[in-house]
Each structure stands twice: as C-alpha cells, then as structure tokens.
Amino acid sequence: MDLQLDNAHVLITGGSKGIGLACAQAFLAEGARVSLVSRQAEHLERACQLLGKQGPASHVATFAADLSDPGQAEQALRMAEAHFGPLDVLVNSAGAARRTPAQELQPQDYRDAMNAKFFTYVNTMTPASHQMRARGKGCIVNVIGAGGKVASPSHLPGGAANAALMLVTAGLAASLGPQGIRVNAVNPGSTHTDRLAGGLEAMARTQGITAQQALDELCRKIPLGRIAEPAEVAQTVVFLASAAASYITGVTVSMDGGATPMI
C-alpha cells in the first residue's frame, strides 16, 4: 500500500528515543524527511547516528529545544521548516509526567505534569496548526497514553494531563477539519521504553512488591499477554498520518492489548 508519505516533512517531538524514535524509523522507511526535536542534544546525536544507518542522512535533521517554553517550541518549528520546507505532519511524543503514588502527591506534582506533557504538546500544536491552516492541509498525531481514560493511583497527575490532551485533540479536529487538517491521537498502554522502568517502580512502591512482580502482574492483566513494542505504536501513528487514513480525524486509538474493554 502506498501511504503517500514519500518526501513528506514530518516533525517528531520526543524523537530521540522510545516511541518517538520508533516513529522516526517508520516514517523514514516510507521515504519521509524527518525533523527530530528533543531537549538533550546528545540524545538527538545518538538518534541521528542510529537513523543514519537506515536511510539517507540528508533525510534527518535535529533541533534541541525545551518544548515547555512556547518560544522555544515555535523556534524549533521555524528552524525545521527552514531546513526541510513546510511541515506536512506533526507527531507529538515528547514529555512525560513523573509517576508518583497517590499518597505522596503534592499540588506541585499536578502543575509539573501539565507542564511536562500537556503544554509541550500545545506549545507545538499551536504554531504548527497556524502554518498548516495557511496552506490548507496537514496532519497532527498526538501520542498520549491510556492513563487519560483509566485512573491509576500511581499516575494521577499524568493521567489528568493525558485526559486534557484527548479533549484538545478532539476539539482541534473539529475546528481544523474545514481547513483540511486532520488531528488524531494514539493511546499506548504499557510499552517497552525507558519510561516503563520508572512506572514499574512507582507501581511497586504503591503495592509493596518488586518491579519484576509489577511487570508480571501487568502482563497478566493484558489479554494479549504482553506489553507493546514501540514499533507497533509507530506503525499506527504512520497510518493515521498517511493518505490511507484520509477520512479519519478526531479519533483516539487505544493500544493497550485489550486491557481495558470499552466502547
């Protein structure tokens, strides 16, 4: 199937590792040009070296920015467009709220979570959507997380930020659809990334068990019997960004292996 992503300009926030890096690999495989944005220049350099083994180095550019700062987010977008031209696809995968057991939470934890996840996405979506609106086309895919639908005692601030992002995704889809812009989201459940270890430690502290026991318990609750791989999430992101999903907008795709049956 031709996804019509050849030579498309895709900007991926949080693209230096985890799901964001897997998305970069998947888009490059489709012939896209990829701009990666992350806070740490050294992480971006490692990602660029890895991606360079898979395709033309000329198809990858990196930009270091703290996306919780709206000025830096807009500057990163401007630099990316100066390098590769107008943006066709924005994939938000940056930022994550720290997992903290409910009994340890303080009000500042909720503020930090919104700044780490909600505002990093909003700060990038806002200027990107303005550029796309001017051109009359574009696509945004937000990698959010299952915690926005199911309250977890160890992920309440992050879950609240995720829930807010799902609402913004649906609202922007309705608002930007007439301008030819699609906005969708993917809600991964537990996924094999560096962030998983921190989440398991918080779960373990909450339940008084080891991290391995927490992982085993997690897998037992998933009908498919395992947690997701980043590449599996990335393939869904690529589909939603492609011409194959041209009539899909305002949707949040759940990817938790069937752990939470819902309609």
C-alpha positions in Angstrom: 0.0 0.0 0.0 1.3 3.4 -1.0 0.9 5.7 2.1 1.9 8.7 0.0 4.5 9.9 2.6 7.5 10.0 0.2 9.4 13.2 0.7 6.8 14.5 3.3 8.2 16.7 6.1 7.4 15.1 9.5 8.4 16.8 12.7 8.5 14.5 15.7 8.8 15.8 19.2 10.5 13.5 21.7 12.0 11.8 18.7 15.4 10.9 20.2 14.2 7.7 22.0 11.3 5.5 22.8 8.1 5.7 20.8 9.2 9.0 19.1 12.4 7.3 17.8 10.4 4.3 16.6 8.1 6.8 14.7 11.1 8.4 13.1 12.3 5.0 11.9 8.9 4.1 10.5 8.4 7.4 8.6 11.9 7.2 7.1 11.0 3.7 5.9 8.2 5.4 4.0 10.6 7.9 2.4 9.7 10.9 4.5 12.1 13.6 5.7 12.2 13.8 9.5 12.9 16.6 11.9 13.5 15.4 15.5 13.1 17.7 18.5 14.2 16.9 22.0 15.7 18.7 25.0 19.0 16.9 25.0 21.4 17.5 22.1 23.4 14.3 23.0 20.3 12.2 22.8 19.5 13.7 19.4 23.0 13.0 18.2 22.7 9.3 19.2 19.3 9.1 17.5 20.7 10.7 14.3 23.6 8.2 14.2 21.1 5.3 14.5 18.8 6.6 11.9 21.7 7.3 9.5 22.2 3.5 9.3 18.7 3.1 8.0 18.5 5.7 5.3 19.9 8.9 3.8 21.4 11.2 6.4 20.0 14.1 4.4 16.5 12.9 5.4 17.1 13.6 9.1 17.6 16.9 11.0 17.7 17.5 14.7 16.8 20.5 16.8 17.3 20.8 20.6 14.5 22.7 22.4 12.6 22.7 25.7 9.1 22.5 24.4 7.6 23.5 27.8 8.7 27.0 26.7 6.4 28.2 23.9 9.1 30.4 22.4 11.5 27.5 22.0 8.8 25.4 20.6 8.0 27.9 17.9 11.6 28.5 17.2 12.2 24.8 16.7 9.3 24.7 14.2 10.7 27.7 12.3 14.2 26.0 12.1 12.7 22.7 10.9 10.7 24.4 8.2 13.8 26.5 7.1 15.6 23.2 6.7 13.0 20.9 5.1 10.3 23.3 4.0 6.6 23.5 5.1 5.5 20.9 7.7 3.2 18.1 6.5 2.9 16.1 9.7 3.4 16.8 13.3 3.9 13.9 15.7 3.9 14.8 19.4 5.6 12.3 21.6 7.6 14.5 24.0 7.3 14.8 27.7 6.0 12.5 30.4 4.8 13.2 33.9 6.6 11.5 36.7 4.7 8.6 38.2 4.1 9.2 41.9 2.0 7.1 44.3 -1.2 9.0 45.3 -0.2 9.2 48.9 3.0 11.0 48.0 1.4 13.6 45.7 1.6 17.4 46.3 -0.2 20.1 44.3 3.1 21.0 42.5 3.1 17.5 41.0 -0.1 18.3 39.1 1.4 21.6 37.8 4.6 19.8 36.8 2.6 17.1 34.9 0.7 19.6 32.9 3.9 21.5 32.0 5.7 18.3 31.1 3.0 16.7 28.9 0.0 19.0 28.2 1.9 22.2 27.4 4.7 20.6 25.5 2.1 19.4 23.0 0.0 22.5 23.0 3.1 24.7 22.5 4.0 22.8 19.4 0.5 22.2 18.0 -0.4 25.9 18.1 2.2 27.3 15.7 2.2 24.1 13.6 -1.6 24.3 13.1 -1.3 28.0 12.2 1.2 27.1 9.4 -1.0 24.2 8.2 -4.1 26.4 8.2 -2.4 28.9 5.9 -1.5 26.1 3.5 -4.9 24.3 3.7 -3.5 20.9 4.6 -1.6 19.0 7.3 -1.9 16.3 9.9 -1.2 16.1 13.6 -0.9 12.8 15.6 -0.6 13.0 19.4 0.9 10.1 21.3 -0.9 10.5 24.6 -1.4 7.4 26.8 -4.0 5.2 28.3 -3.8 6.9 31.7 -6.1 9.6 30.3 -9.0 7.2 30.3 -8.3 5.0 33.2 -7.3 6.5 36.6 -4.2 4.9 38.0 -3.2 5.6 41.7 0.4 6.0 40.6 -0.3 8.2 37.6 -3.0 10.7 38.6 -1.2 14.0 37.5 -0.1 12.4 34.2 -3.5 10.9 33.6 -5.1 14.3 34.1 -2.7 15.8 31.5 -3.5 13.0 29.1 -7.2 13.4 29.5 -6.9 17.1 28.7 -4.9 16.3 25.6 -7.5 13.9 24.4 -10.1 16.7 24.7 -7.9 19.1 22.8 -7.3 16.5 20.1 -11.0 16.1 19.5 -11.7 19.8 19.7 -8.9 20.8 17.3 -10.0 18.1 14.8 -13.5 19.7 14.7 -12.0 23.2 14.4 -9.3 22.5 11.9 -11.2 20.0 9.7 -12.7 22.7 7.4 -9.1 23.9 6.7 -8.0 20.5 5.6 -6.2 19.5 8.7 -6.7 16.2 10.5 -5.9 15.7 14.2 -5.8 12.2 15.8 -4.3 10.5 18.8 -2.8 7.2 19.9 -3.2 6.0 23.5 -0.5 3.4 24.1 -0.7 1.2 27.2 2.5 0.0 28.8 5.3 -0.1 26.2 8.9 -1.3 26.2 10.6 2.1 26.7 13.0 3.6 29.2 9.9 5.2 30.9 8.5 1.8 31.7 11.1 1.2 34.4 10.1 4.3 36.3 6.4 3.4 36.0 7.0 -0.1 37.3 9.0 1.3 40.3 6.1 3.6 41.2 3.6 0.7 40.9 5.9 -1.5 43.0 6.0 1.1 45.8 2.3 1.5 45.7 1.6 -2.2 46.0 4.6 -3.2 48.2 6.0 -5.6 45.6 9.1 -5.8 43.4 9.4 -4.1 39.9 9.5 -7.6 38.3 6.4 -8.6 40.1 4.7 -5.4 39.0 5.6 -6.3 35.4 4.4 -9.8 35.7 1.1 -8.6 37.2 0.8 -6.0 34.4 1.2 -8.6 31.7 -1.4 -11.0 33.4 -4.0 -8.2 33.1 -3.4 -7.8 29.3 -5.5 -10.2 27.1 -2.7 -10.3 24.6 -0.3 -11.4 27.4 2.4 -8.8 26.8 3.2 -5.1 26.7 3.6 -3.2 23.4 6.8 -2.6 21.4 7.5 1.0 20.3 7.5 -0.1 16.6 3.9 -1.3 16.9 2.8 2.1 18.2 4.8 3.8 15.5 3.0 1.9 12.7 -0.3 3.1 13.9 1.0 6.7 14.0 2.3 6.4 10.5 -1.1 5.0 9.3 -3.0 7.9 10.9 -0.6 10.4 9.3 -1.0 8.9 5.9 -3.3 9.2 2.9 -4.7 5.7 3.9 -6.4 7.5 6.9 -7.6 10.5 4.9 -11.2 10.3 6.3 -10.1 9.8 10.0 -10.0 12.7 12.3 -10.8 13.4 15.9 -10.1 9.8 16.9 -8.1 8.4 19.8 -6.9 4.9 19.1 -6.4 2.7 22.2 -3.4 0.4 22.1 -3.4 -1.4 25.4 -3.7 -5.0 24.2 -7.3 -5.1 25.2 -6.5 -4.5 28.9 -9.5 -2.0 29.2 -12.6 -3.2 27.4 -14.6 -0.2 26.5 -16.8 1.2 23.7 
